[in-house]
Amino acid sequence: MTINFCTLFDSKFLPQGLALYRSLEKYCPDFHLYIFAFDQTTVDIVKKLDLPKATVVTVAEFENPELIKVRAGRTAREYYWTCTPAIILYSLRHFNLDMCTYVDADMLFFDSPKVLLDELGKGSILITGHRYDPGHDKSYKLGKYCVQFNSFKNNDDGMKALTWWYERCLEWCYARVEDGKFGDQKYLDDWPQRFSGVHELWHLGGGVAPWNAGQYDFDGRNGKTWLKETGTGKEFPLIFYHFHQTKLYKIAGHIRIKSGYQAINQKTDLRTLVYQEYERAISNALTSLNKLGFTPTFTGTADYFARSLRESLPSWLKRPVKKLIR
């Protein structure tokens, strides 16, 4: 059975979006990705790529009067967040899908997502916890759950929650903490109590990200990336990694990436097994995109070397040097 996904991005995230698609192509033989393209460059390039398991949806196709009304009062990022439940609704209704899973464009799959979706069983809604590193829990501020891998069935329970979320995002969806809200994300906090059919993903290999990677050891075995939870010793395969706040550089002709989370750049096992794999995925995506005349915007080399310098310093020097070379 075809597994349906949807995502949204503009041309700033074209390399990431293509890398995401290629990873699904590698690990999920029967899938379809609905790409909601938020500028004309993305529409044109993705259509030229002629991806056999993707459908491009333009803003003009899915945007409705309710979305148009709130767009002017929100930043681009806030509007993209506002549109997240809208694109899932559109995918389910317009393409008559039984189920659809939203995925962030800056994710990469390292194994089949089927094991994650199988958890849902007879449930209707799949949500993913942040699982913050101990001592760095921001769930009170940013939300217990992360909008990164969220599944909805096209049934009464799924559509009820999705419609409620869509309506709340129309009312308020901003990049600030206010009255217990943050973006599109904190609305999910009480879903297990508010709605029927909600399942919180338990597989730790789904939802690995900079905010929780510090509690795992990474190891490559038998062609897979394995993680071990340092507190329990529990081992599991990495299914997907969310490359949140990752900057893209071109250094001496090579693609390099760095996380906005400094501790992540210093974690050697993670850097080697996960971030270098993402560098290869982005590099391969850019090879395809460059042939179509697409030129990405890289972060400046000075930023790359400044970050590298900070990472090499002893901890007591990091903060004053960060202020000095910011």
URBELLIN-V521036 format. One line per field, one symbol per residue. phi: phi as a letter, one per 30 degrees, with the letter a starting at -180 (. if undefined). burial: + if it has 24 or more other ideal C-beta (glycine too) atoms within 12 Angstrom, else -. Layout:
phi: ???
burial: ???
//
This chain:
phi: .dccbbabacddcedddddeedddedcbecbbccccccadededdddddhddcbbccddddcdceddedcddcbdedddddededdddedddddchddabcdbddccbdcaddeddddedhddbbcbbddheeeibdcddccjdccdbbbcbddbedddddddededddddaabdacahicahccdddeceecdbdicbdecdddcjdaedbddcbccbcbhibccbbdddcidcaddcbbcddhcccbbchicdbbbddcedddcddddeddcddddedddddddeddddcidcdccddddddddddddddddedcddddeddce
burial: --+++++++++++++++++++++++-++--++++++++--+++-++--+-+--++++++--++---+--+---+---+++++++++++++++--+-+-+++++++++++++++++++-++--+++++++++++--------+++++++++++++--++++++++++-+++-+++------+++++++++-+---+-+++++-++++++++++++++++------+++--------+++++++++-+++++----+++++-+++++++-+++-+++++++-++++++-++----+-+-++----+-++--++---------------
//
